Amino acid sequence: MFQRFHWNRLAAQFFAHQFSPVVCAVESGAGAAIIPAVINHGAHRLELLGEALFDYRDVLHAGDPDVLWAAWEMLADFELPLFINCVEGPENWEEFQCDEFARAPWVEARALTEQQFRSAHSRLARQLRRMQRRGVELFQYSGTDREVVRHLYRLKCEQFSGDPDNLFRDERRREFMVRVGVAEAENCQVFALEDPAQWVVAGLVTFLDGNMRRFYTIYFDPQWAMYSPGVALVYEVTARSLAQGVGCDYMTGEYPYKLRFANASRVLYRIQASTMELRAMVERRTQVRIA
């Protein structure tokens, strides 16, 4: 979903104060390639669109590899180093330095039924029942319920307000997620455990991406921590997804609860190249093509 045009266009608009898009597109009779690059002016380097909000980054390429290298040649002319986190699979990056960055745990629906999953994690079902006895209910919204999404990200901001690594302290990022939710509409599904006063005990923003549900943001109210409301909500949404034959991608971060739920994972990579290394790779490919 991070390769969709409207996600990338919104990212270019929302973060233009610190990133200048330098999207390189090359097409020939033998193939096509797009590198959705930006110049990060603060770090003085090349990255990909999406700021810190995109996982599973990649270039888009089909056909002749030389078409992709023609696009890299355009970027090498900026004389800047390259730095990218969260690249899924090194297929398009064989000549680059690829270091393991993180793993993304996920649940493969073909290998697990709803009942098997519920049986393996019955303690969380009890936690949900305990909250229900206190009047907590599970509600579902879509991305078009923009005030729900906005409120959830405001709570996420406040949850770790003193943490400099809290992505959603930045109002631009919060509003970006609101706009993405509207654009995705029914493909953005928001789940919330709410108490009788309609206070959000836990909230989860997900995106349907083909036959996979991406668990993008999870929030819980620390006052309800004894009930593990965030983990219980992830459990319930996972079980419901499996009942629909939909897999669940918990995305970046190997938290213990994700590892308990998951039956698979994927490796994500960090790509780095100095200015000289990027230029040398381009020149080496050019010499091979001429030969």
C-alpha positions as CSV (number, residue, x, y, z in Angstrom):
1,M,0.0,0.0,0.0
2,F,3.0,2.3,0.5
3,Q,3.5,2.3,-3.3
4,R,0.1,3.7,-4.0
5,F,0.1,7.0,-5.8
6,H,-2.2,8.9,-3.4
7,W,0.0,7.9,-0.4
8,N,3.1,9.2,-2.1
9,R,1.5,12.4,-3.4
10,L,0.2,13.2,0.1
11,A,3.6,12.5,1.6
12,A,5.2,14.9,-1.0
13,Q,2.7,17.6,0.0
14,F,2.7,17.2,3.7
15,F,6.5,17.0,4.2
16,A,7.6,19.5,1.6
17,H,9.0,21.7,4.4
18,Q,11.9,19.2,4.9
19,F,11.9,17.0,1.8
20,S,12.1,17.9,-1.9
21,P,10.7,15.2,-4.2
22,V,13.1,14.0,-6.9
23,V,11.1,11.2,-8.3
24,C,13.0,9.6,-11.2
25,A,11.0,7.7,-13.9
26,V,12.5,6.0,-16.9
27,E,10.6,4.0,-19.6
28,S,11.8,2.2,-22.7
29,G,10.6,-0.5,-25.0
30,A,12.4,-3.0,-22.7
31,G,11.0,-1.9,-19.3
32,A,10.1,0.8,-16.9
33,A,11.3,2.1,-13.5
34,I,10.3,4.6,-10.9
35,I,12.4,5.6,-7.9
36,P,10.2,7.7,-5.6
37,A,13.1,9.6,-4.1
38,V,13.4,12.8,-2.0
39,I,16.2,15.0,-0.8
40,N,16.2,15.2,3.0
41,H,17.6,18.7,3.5
42,G,18.1,18.2,7.3
43,A,20.2,15.1,6.9
44,H,21.6,16.1,3.4
45,R,20.9,12.8,1.8
46,L,18.6,10.9,-0.6
47,E,15.8,8.9,0.8
48,L,12.4,7.6,-0.4
49,L,9.0,9.4,-0.1
50,G,7.1,8.7,3.1
51,E,9.2,10.3,5.7
52,A,9.1,8.0,8.8
53,L,5.6,6.8,8.1
54,F,6.2,4.2,5.3
55,D,7.3,0.6,5.7
56,Y,8.1,-1.8,2.9
57,R,9.7,0.8,0.8
58,D,11.0,-0.1,-2.7
59,V,11.6,1.1,-6.2
60,L,9.1,0.2,-8.9
61,H,10.7,-1.8,-11.7
62,A,9.7,-4.2,-14.5
63,G,11.7,-5.5,-17.4
64,D,15.3,-4.6,-18.3
65,P,17.5,-3.9,-15.2
66,D,19.3,-1.2,-17.3
67,V,16.2,0.9,-17.2
68,L,16.4,1.0,-13.4
69,W,20.0,1.9,-13.4
70,A,19.3,4.8,-15.8
71,A,17.0,6.1,-13.0
72,W,19.8,5.6,-10.4
73,E,22.2,7.5,-12.7
74,M,19.8,10.5,-12.6
75,L,19.9,10.4,-8.8
76,A,23.6,10.0,-8.6
77,D,23.9,13.4,-10.3
78,F,22.7,15.0,-7.1
79,E,26.0,14.0,-5.5
80,L,24.3,12.9,-2.2
81,P,24.5,9.8,-0.1
82,L,21.6,7.4,0.0
83,F,19.8,6.1,3.2
84,I,16.6,4.0,3.3
85,N,15.0,2.0,6.1
86,C,12.4,-0.7,5.9
87,V,13.1,-2.2,2.4
88,E,11.3,-5.5,2.0
89,G,13.4,-8.0,0.1
90,P,16.7,-7.2,-1.6
91,E,15.7,-8.2,-5.1
92,N,16.1,-4.6,-6.5
93,W,19.1,-3.9,-4.3
94,E,21.7,-6.6,-5.1
95,E,24.6,-4.2,-5.6
96,F,23.8,-2.1,-2.6
97,Q,24.8,-2.6,1.1
98,C,21.8,-4.3,2.6
99,D,21.8,-4.6,6.4
100,E,19.0,-6.3,8.4
101,F,17.0,-3.5,10.0
102,A,14.0,-5.2,11.7
103,R,11.5,-8.0,11.3
104,A,7.8,-7.7,10.7
105,P,5.8,-10.5,12.4
106,W,2.6,-11.6,10.7
107,V,-0.1,-14.3,10.7
108,E,-0.5,-16.4,7.6
109,A,-4.2,-17.1,7.2
110,R,-3.7,-20.3,5.2
111,A,-1.8,-21.9,8.1
112,L,-4.2,-21.0,10.9
113,T,-7.9,-21.0,11.6
114,E,-9.8,-18.6,13.8
115,Q,-10.6,-21.3,16.3
116,Q,-7.0,-22.4,16.5
117,F,-5.9,-18.8,17.2
118,R,-8.6,-18.2,19.8
119,S,-7.8,-21.5,21.6
120,A,-4.1,-20.6,21.7
121,H,-4.7,-17.2,23.3
122,S,-7.8,-17.8,25.5
123,R,-6.5,-15.6,28.3
124,L,-7.1,-12.5,26.1
125,A,-10.7,-13.6,25.5
126,R,-11.1,-13.5,29.3
127,Q,-9.6,-10.0,29.4
128,L,-12.2,-8.9,26.9
129,R,-15.0,-10.4,28.9
130,R,-13.8,-8.6,32.0
131,M,-13.8,-5.3,30.2
132,Q,-17.3,-6.0,28.8
133,R,-18.6,-6.5,32.3
134,R,-17.4,-3.0,33.0
135,G,-19.4,-1.7,30.0
136,V,-16.6,-1.7,27.4
137,E,-17.8,-2.3,23.8
138,L,-16.0,-2.9,20.5
139,F,-16.8,-0.4,17.7
140,Q,-15.6,-0.4,14.1
141,Y,-15.2,2.8,12.0
142,S,-13.8,3.5,8.5
143,G,-11.2,6.0,7.4
144,T,-14.0,8.4,6.3
145,D,-14.8,8.9,10.0
146,R,-12.0,11.4,10.1
147,E,-12.7,12.8,13.6
148,V,-12.4,9.3,15.0
149,V,-9.0,8.9,13.3
150,R,-7.9,12.4,14.3
151,H,-8.9,11.7,18.0
152,L,-7.1,8.4,18.1
153,Y,-3.8,9.9,16.8
154,R,-4.2,12.8,19.3
155,L,-4.4,10.2,22.0
156,K,-1.4,8.4,20.6
157,C,0.5,11.7,20.7
158,E,-0.4,12.2,24.4
159,Q,0.3,8.5,25.3
160,F,4.1,9.1,25.0
161,S,4.2,12.8,25.0
162,G,7.6,12.9,26.7
163,D,9.2,10.5,24.3
164,P,11.2,12.2,21.5
165,D,10.8,9.1,19.4
166,N,7.0,9.3,19.4
167,L,6.2,9.8,15.7
168,F,2.8,11.4,16.3
169,R,4.0,14.3,18.5
170,D,4.2,16.0,15.0
171,E,0.8,17.4,14.0
172,R,1.7,17.0,10.3
173,R,2.1,13.3,10.7
174,R,-1.2,13.0,12.6
175,E,-3.0,15.0,9.9
176,F,-1.3,13.0,7.2
177,M,-2.9,9.8,8.7
178,V,-6.3,11.5,8.7
179,R,-6.0,12.3,5.0
180,V,-4.8,8.8,4.2
181,G,-7.7,7.3,6.1
182,V,-10.1,9.4,4.1
183,A,-8.4,8.4,0.8
184,E,-8.5,4.7,1.7
185,A,-12.1,4.9,2.9
186,E,-13.5,1.4,3.6
187,N,-10.0,-0.1,3.2
188,C,-9.0,1.8,6.4
189,Q,-10.7,0.1,9.2
190,V,-10.5,1.5,12.7
191,F,-11.4,-0.6,15.8
192,A,-12.0,0.9,19.2
193,L,-12.8,-0.4,22.7
194,E,-14.9,2.3,24.3
195,D,-16.2,2.6,27.8
196,P,-19.8,3.7,28.7
197,A,-18.6,7.4,28.5
198,Q,-17.3,6.7,25.0
199,W,-13.7,7.1,26.2
200,V,-11.3,5.1,24.1
201,V,-9.8,2.3,26.2
202,A,-7.8,1.0,23.1
203,G,-7.8,1.8,19.5
204,L,-6.3,0.2,16.4
205,V,-5.9,1.6,12.9
206,T,-5.7,-1.0,10.1
207,F,-5.5,-1.1,6.4
208,L,-6.8,-3.8,4.1
209,D,-4.2,-4.5,1.5
210,G,-5.3,-7.3,-0.8
211,N,-5.7,-10.4,1.4
212,M,-3.7,-8.9,4.2
213,R,-4.7,-6.6,7.1
214,R,-1.9,-4.2,8.0
215,F,-1.9,-3.3,11.7
216,Y,-0.6,0.3,11.5
217,T,-1.2,2.0,14.8
218,I,-2.2,0.6,18.2
219,Y,-3.1,2.8,21.3
220,F,-4.3,1.9,24.8
221,D,-5.2,3.9,27.9
222,P,-2.6,3.3,30.6
223,Q,-5.4,3.5,33.2
224,W,-6.8,0.2,31.8
225,A,-3.4,-1.5,31.6
226,M,-4.3,-4.3,34.0
227,Y,-6.7,-5.6,31.3
228,S,-4.0,-5.5,28.5
229,P,-6.6,-3.7,26.3
230,G,-4.3,-3.0,23.3
231,V,-3.1,-6.6,23.1
232,A,-6.7,-7.8,23.6
233,L,-7.9,-5.7,20.8
234,V,-5.1,-6.9,18.4
235,Y,-6.1,-10.5,19.4
236,E,-9.8,-9.9,18.6
237,V,-9.2,-8.2,15.3
238,T,-6.7,-10.9,14.3
239,A,-9.3,-13.6,15.1
240,R,-12.0,-11.8,13.1
241,S,-9.6,-11.4,10.2
242,L,-8.8,-15.1,10.2
243,A,-12.5,-15.9,10.1
244,Q,-12.6,-13.9,6.9
245,G,-9.6,-15.6,5.4
246,V,-7.5,-12.5,5.8
247,G,-3.9,-12.6,7.0
248,C,-2.6,-10.1,9.6
249,D,0.7,-8.1,9.2
250,Y,1.8,-6.6,12.6
251,M,4.5,-4.6,10.7
252,T,7.8,-3.3,12.1
253,G,8.7,-4.2,15.6
254,E,9.3,-7.5,17.3
255,Y,7.2,-6.9,20.4
256,P,6.6,-10.0,22.6
257,Y,2.8,-10.0,22.0
258,K,3.4,-9.9,18.2
259,L,5.8,-12.8,18.3
260,R,3.3,-14.8,20.4
261,F,0.6,-14.2,17.8
262,A,2.6,-14.6,14.7
263,N,3.3,-17.8,12.7
264,A,5.7,-16.1,10.2
265,S,7.9,-13.0,9.8
266,R,9.7,-11.1,7.1
267,V,13.0,-9.4,7.2
268,L,13.3,-5.7,6.5
269,Y,16.5,-4.1,5.4
270,R,18.4,-0.8,5.6
271,I,20.0,0.4,2.4
272,Q,23.0,2.7,2.6
273,A,25.4,4.1,-0.1
274,S,27.8,7.0,0.1
275,T,28.0,9.5,-2.7
276,M,31.0,7.8,-4.1
277,E,29.6,4.3,-3.8
278,L,26.4,5.3,-5.6
279,R,28.4,6.9,-8.4
280,A,30.7,3.9,-8.6
281,M,27.8,1.5,-8.9
282,V,26.2,3.5,-11.7
283,E,29.5,3.8,-13.6
284,R,30.2,0.1,-13.2
285,R,26.7,-0.7,-14.6
286,T,27.3,1.7,-17.5
287,Q,30.6,0.0,-18.4
288,V,28.9,-3.4,-18.3
289,R,26.1,-2.2,-20.6
290,I,28.6,-0.7,-23.1
291,A,30.7,-3.9,-23.1
